[in-house]
Amino acid sequence: MTSSGASSHAFGAPGPGGAVTTADRAWLALACRLARASPRSATAYSVGAVIVAADGTELARGYARELDPYDHAEEGALGKLDADDPRVATATLYVSLEPCSHRSSRPRSCAQLLTAAGIARVVTARRTPVPPVPGEADGADGAGPLAAAGVTVLELSEYGPAAMAPNRHLLG
């Protein structure tokens, strides 16, 4: 068991680079399920995230507002990592909605945090809906800055409905 309570190698290893595997799909489905644990908010999306080592070991998981009302899922998962763990440099982040590119509630965006942590690959279910939630100034398009920093970013749009299910109350 990992510190996050999940079994190591639960779904297998992430795909290399831009290749998509059955394991990638299973890990992303887990991130979409984790989003449902996010406390409901009228001004922020519910998002789930899982960080997985290249060998398929789950390193950390998180969901929006898990420990703080302003926490994003990626932020929560990154906060549970051992900063000295060499596996982070080849890890994949699975996240139900695309990481943010700027934040109103924090000095650094999730895209910046992921780049600084050295995450090599991000797999998301869908781009963050634009415009953002009313009253939320956090920006979408984290994929752009991540890709510019050399991070492989993949969108598996067939998981978009699962990513948006816990956010239906925001979409009217």
Summary of the structure (lengths in Angstrom):
residues: 172
radius of gyration: 14.3
end to end distance: 39.9
largest distance: 43.6
contacts: 604
relative contact order: 0.18
helix: 31%
strand: 17%
